[in-house]
Amino acid sequence: MASLNTLRTRFGVLLSVVIGGALLAFILSLKTEMGFTGNDPKVGEIDGEKILYSEYLAAYEDVKTQMGGDNFDYDQAEQLIVNTWQSLVTDHVFVPGYEQLGLGVSEQEHTDMLLGERESGIYSSVFADPRTGEYNVAAVTEFLAQVSTNPQVEKFWTLVEKQAKIERMMNKYMALVRGGAYVTSLELNKGLVAKNNTFKGRVVACKYNTIADSLVNVSAGDVKAYYKAHKEQYKQTPYRTISYVEFEVEPTAEDKAAIEQEAKEAGKAFAAATDIRAYVRENRHASISNNYLLTKQLSADEAKALNAGKTYGPELEGDEWHASRVVEVRNVPDTLELQHIVLSYTDEKLADSLLVVARAKGADFAALAEKYSIAETATEGGNIGKVAYSSLGPEFADALKGARKGQIEKITFGNAIQLMKVVSTGRVQKHVKLASLTYAVEPSAATKRAIHTKASSFAVEAAGSVEKFNETATATANHARSANIEQGERRVSGLSNSIEVVRWANDAKVGDVSELFSLDDSYVVAVVTAIDDAEYKSLKSVESQIRNTLLREKKFAQLSEKMQGATLEEVAEAAGSKIEEFSDAKSSAYYLKGVGVEPRVIGVIATATPETTGKLSPVIEGTSGAYVVVVDEVKVAEEQTLEAERVKAQADAEAMAPRRAMYAVQDAAELKDLSVKYF
């Protein structure tokens, strides 16, 4: 049976993928008491319930364990936070909702899941046989036998068991939602038109910009009335606005010159070294590659120098000085077609026995791989396919340096033993192992100190208010950039690794100026310029947008009065415009020649049928103008039948319904994620 660590790894990978892709967290959060004796701050709200620090921390620690521990990069750390929040949403919203709907998991169902008689993605992912990919009931039985005697196994089992039940309830809910999805006859007809019909006709357009804005009166009362009538359009997530100045830490011309001189001096010693391996051990800028490369994989200049037996460089390549020389040459096949059998490092005796059997005359290596290998390739007879020799690591490159067809080698690497068979070889070519000397072009310590001092002085001088910040930025010729940070966001657009800036902004007040933040390659000083926690955007903030909408509406009213007539020719004459022709228009198109991107115009065109051609449309209110169209011809290609469209549309509806349901449930829960202050 697989080890607990292996099972945990499989489970953690599955959970991370599911959460990221489906909006549902399948991660369990254990609500343990964290021993808080005083303040237990609020880190969010879910469906009106406060999420306190102690509960969030418990969920955070569980998710962190499932994702593999503590060693996360910046993006993985962000995903950890996302997964934790989704696990809490699952516990507070989805699971209670399932229970209210009566979507439980009976003991018999659970037993059937364990026995593999009912499908369970969670159990299958954890207890699948690595050689066949099939669910292994025996592995479950063996694992459960350890639960009562091993606390670590017991905790892991609690996580897996509860998660499997959540998955089962979720699947039932999804089935209910899919069962309620249906397609109307109107949708079917639209789908058929989109697939089968093309349209040819004529159009008269009058653009809004032909009427000057100054000739249209939009009053403050008009704007206010529109805002009230359409207020739901202006819902917003609470946010804070900051201005910030970034001091980038970059090498000066003096730094670049000094590094060039240092690299070239080192290059002389590098080229003159008689014991290159000893030189590399003593020089932190030098290294020896693990791989053997074809010279065609190098730049033309580097290959030319090395083939002539010379040292290449130092040459400036991008942001670093680079030199190289050959350490070792091998004439080996450029490609190897391989099969392998992968075993645990503990199966030494089995590996030795299989090696003897595999090397025997007439042995079926593929059959042995299917039976014994624990790798995913077992189902394909251990077939890896063609591999470039230059891609092989040291252990494999050394074992296969004399590769010939039919050769089988035993290679121990990491936690695995591999029996590697050479199925075929490519053309023998010269490969080289290189020693390299690299000097990055980077700012000196003096430059870093100078920029730090400059940024620190700015922070001191800018403190006090937004006005003082802006005055200092202007006086010191530093450009201040602005950014909105919405509730729940964890980074500032345009700044890398900016979580500390976000965390500070969430606790600051308007006018507060930050201390100096040290980011990846820069220093940042910020000021909070605005805080907006309102449920809706203010009238002032959307006034310009509303005014433009009302201008368009009033211009359309004026144009529609002009665009009158019994024929399209009369409409064009009355409007002082001309007639444009279009052809091969489809309802699924975004762009129409002579019109542009005008969905409403295309929508009107798509309503035409062979029986209604030649009729003048009403005046259409478009995005950039007013339009009148006449469809002269409708071509019906019958590329799609009604039944085929019904099947496709129903499948699309059933696929979309669960996703929309998830969005709707989460939206109704009125989530407030305030965890950035603490995590």
C-alpha positions, -999 to +999 in steps of 0.1 A: +000+000+000+011+035-007+026+055+022+006+081+042+028+108+026+021+096-009-017+095-002-015+130+013+003+143-017-023+128-041-051+142-020-036+176-018-030+179-055-066+169-063-080+194-038-059+223-052-069+216-088-106+212-079-108+244-059-090+264-086-112+251-115-147+247-101-153+275-075-161+248-049-136+240-023-134+203-015-111+210+013-120+202+049-117+228+076-114+214+111-128+240+136-104+234+165-100+256+195-068+276+191-065+287+227-073+324+223-079+339+257-084+375+246-092+392+213-102+368+184-105+393+155-129+390+126-113+380+093-144+378+072-181+373+069-200+345+052-238+346+049-240+369+079-217+348+101-185+362+114-154+342+106-129+347+135-092+344+133-091+311+153-115+294+128-097+308+098-063+297+112-075+261+117-087+259+081-055+276+069-033+250+087-053+221+073-052+234+037-015+242+041-009+206+051-029+193+021-009+215-003+024+201+010+038+220+039+055+254+043+077+259+013+055+280-010+065+306-036+045+338-039+018+324-062+014+292-042+010+312-011-018+332-027-035+300-038-033+287-003-053+318+009-078+313-019-082+276-010-087+284+027-114+309+020-132+285-003-130+258+023-148+281+047-174+290+021-180+253+016-185+247+054-207+277+060-227+279+028-227+248+006-228+220+032-257+236+052-275+242+019-271+205+009-284+194+042-314+218+040-322+201+006-320+167+022-288+158+003-271+137+029-249+106+025-263+074+041-241+048+057-249+024+029-239+050+003-207+056+022-200+018+024-206+015-014-182+044-020-155+026+000-161-007-018-159+011-052-195+003-060-204+040-062-179+063-078-160+087-055-134+110-071-118+116-037-114+079-027-103+070-062-076+097-063-062+086-029-065+048-032-060+042-069-035+015-079-006+034-095+001+006-119-035+003-133-052+035-122-081+014-109-096+017-074-079-006-049-103-018-022-075-038-005-055-006+000-085+010+017-088-020+041-051-020+049-052+017+055-082+016+078-066-010+099-040+016+110-066+043+120-071+032+155-034+029+163-019+058+144-031+094+152-016+108+120-034+082+099-066+088+119-065+126+112-058+120+075-086+096+073-110+121+089-101+146+063-105+122+034-138+107+047-155+140+053-143+153+020-156+123+001-191+129+017-190+166+007-181+156-028-211+131-028-235+158-017-221+182-042-226+157-070-262+152-060-268+190-060-252+193-094-275+166-107-305+184-094-294+217-111-286+199-144-320+182-142-337+216-141-319+230-171-339+231-203-338+249-237-368+269-250-380+268-286-369+304-289-333+295-280-334+265-304-346+288-333-319+313-325-293+286-325-305+273-359-304+308-374-269+314-360-257+281-376-277+281-409-287+316-420-266+342-437-281+376-447-276+401-475-290+436-475-286+474-471-282+498-442-283+535-436-263+548-406-262+581-388-235+584-363-240+601-329-209+622-334-226+641-362-244+660-334-223+682-312-226+675-274-232+712-269-265+709-288-279+683-264-291+693-229-284+667-202-294+682-168-282+673-133-318+661-127-316+638-157-284+622-144-298+618-109-330+602-121-310+578-143-288+569-114-318+561-092-335+540-119-304+520-126-287+519-092-283+481-092-258+485-121-235+504-098-230+479-071-194+477-060-169+459-039-155+481-011-121+494-021-092+517-011-073+539-034-036+545-030-009+566-047+026+552-046+061+561-057+084+532-067+122+535-064+136+509-087+169+494-077+189+492-109+227+491-117+243+524-125+267+529-154+296+527-129+282+494-116+280+480-151+316+491-159+329+475-126+311+442-133+324+442-169+360+446-156+356+420-129+340+395-153+368+399-179+396+396-153+379+364-140+376+352-176+413+352-180+418+330-149+389+308-161+406+303-195+440+297-179+428+271-153+445+237-158+422+220-133+388+234-142+369+214-116+390+227-088+385+262-102+348+258-102+348+246-066+366+277-055+347+303-075+310+310-067+305+325-102+315+292-119+296+260-124+296+228-144+264+217-162+247+185-154+238+178-190+258+170-221+247+194-249+249+193-287+269+223-299+239+232-322+221+239-290+245+268-283+247+302-300+268+302-332+296+322-316+298+300-286+298+268-307+325+282-330+348+290-301+343+257-283+346+236-314+380+253-320+391+243-285+390+278-271+372+294-242+341+314-252+337+349-237+332+365-214+304+381-235+274+402-224+243+381-229+212+399-217+218+410-181+249+388-174+284+382-186+289+347-197+320+325-205+323+288-211+347+260-219+345+223-225+350+199-196+342+166-212+332+153-247+310+123-254+301+108-287+266+094-280+233+090-298+214+123-300+181+105-290+171+074-272+138+056-273+132+042-238+110+020-217+112+018-180+100-001-149+097+022-118+099+007-083+102+021-048+137+025-035+128-001-008+122-028-035+159-034-041+156-072-042+126-071-066+145-047-088+175-071-090+152-101-097+134-082-125+167-070-140+178-107-144+144-116-159+143-086-182+177-093-196+168-129-202+163-140-238+128-136-250+117-115-219+086-093-224+097-060-208+064-044-215+045-071-196+069-068-167+063-030-166+025-034-167+027-059-138+053-043-115+059-006-124+044+020-101+046+047-127+017+060-148+035+046-179+028+011-166-004+009-186+016+016-218+042-011-211+065+014-195+069+033-228+086+067-224+091+075-261+121+093-276+143+114-253+171+137-262+204+126-246+210+163-238+179+163-215+192+134-193+204+141-158+238+129-146+227+095-133+208+086-165+234+101-188+262+081-172+243+048-172+233+052-209+265+068-223+272+035-241+236+030-251+228+003-276+195-012-288+182-037-262+205-025-234+188-026-199+203-007-170+193-004-133+194+032-122+187+044-086+176+081-084+158+098-056+131+076-040+129+053-070+147+025-087+143+023-125+150-004-149+157+014-182+156-004-216+169+012-248+144+004-276+163+023-303+190+049-307+194+080-329+225+093-347+258+094-328+269+130-323+294+150-303+280+162-270+298+184-246+297+191-208+304+228-201+320+248-173+304+282-172+314+315-156+286+340-150+285+375-136+251+391-133+248+428-141+233+440-108+234+471-086+263+473-062+258+475-024+266+512-026+239+518-052+214+498-031+223+519-001+219+552-021+185+542-035+174+531+000+185+564+014+167+583-013+135+563-008+137+567+030+141+604+028+111+606+005+090+587+030+100+611+058+094+642+037+061+630+023+045+620+056+015+639+069-012+641+042-021+633+006-012+669-004+023+666+013+029+633-005+020+648-039+040+679-033+071+659-023+067+636-054+066+667-076+095+684-059+117+653-061+106+645-097+091+612-088+060+600-107+032+589-084+010+561-097-025+553-085-042+519-078-074+506-064-073+477-039-106+459-037-117+440-006-101+406-007-074+415-032-039+405-023-017+425-047-013+459-062-015+460-100+019+468-114+038+458-083+053+423-077+051+406-043+031+435-029+011+418-002+026+440+026+015+471+007-021+457+005-020+447+042-009+482+053-035+499+031-063+479+046-054+492+081-045+528+071-067+559+070-070+585+043-038+606+043-017+580+060+017+577+044+035+543+047+070+535+058+094+521+032+084+488+017+111+466+002+098+446-027+116+423-051+137+449-070+124+482-057+113+503-027+078+517-024+062+545-004+024+548-005-004+570+007-041+562+010-060+588-010-096+574-007-116+548+011-150+537-003-169+511+017-203+520+002-225+493-014-229+514-045-207+536-065-213+573-058-233+594-082-202+616-086-180+587-096-204+576-124-218+609-134-196+612-166-206+576-176-243+584-171-241+617-189-225+599-220-253+574-219-280+601-218-263+620-245-264+590-267-301+584-259-311+620-267-290+620-299-307+588-309-341+605-304-331+634-326-317+611-353-346+588-353-369+617-361-349+624-392-345+588-404-381+585-417-394+573-450-413+546-469-381+533-485-345+530-476-337+556-502-361+581-486-345+574-452-310+580-465-321+613-482-340+625-451-310+617-429-284+631-453-266+598-453-259+571-479-269+534-483-242+508-476-245+471-487-237+441-466-235+404-474-228+371-457-239+385-423-245+360-395-262+364-362-231+350-345-208+377-359-195+407-339-186+429-368-206+439-399-190+456-429-203+492-432-216+492-397-189+480-373-194+463-340-232+468-334-249+438-317-284+453-319-281+459-356-270+423-362-298+411-339-324+429-360-309+415-392-310+380-378-348+382-372-354+383-409-368+353-427-372+345-464-408+357-461-400+390-445-372+402-469-374+437-483-391+453-453-378+484-437-367+480-401-375+504-373-347+529-364-322+509-343-304+524-314-268+512-318-237+518-298-222+545-321-252+555-341-288+551-354-295+526-381-322+514-405-317+482-424-334+462-451-326+425-455-329+416-492-320+380-491-318+352-465-298+321-474-305+290-454-277+264-456-292+238-432-258+230-418-275+221-385-307+201-380-333+210-353-325+178-334-288+183-335-292+218-322-315+206-295-289+181-283-261+206-284-281+234-267-293+210-240-258+198-233-246+234-231-274+243-207-267+214-185-230+222-184-235+259-176-263+256-150-242+242-122-215+268-127-241+296-126-257+280-095-223+281-077-219+318-086-254+326-075-251+308-042-218+326-034-232+359-045-263+355-023-240+347+007-226+382+006-190+372+012-166+396+029-130+384+029-109+405+053-081+379+058-055+400+040-049+418+073-036+386+089-026+361+062 
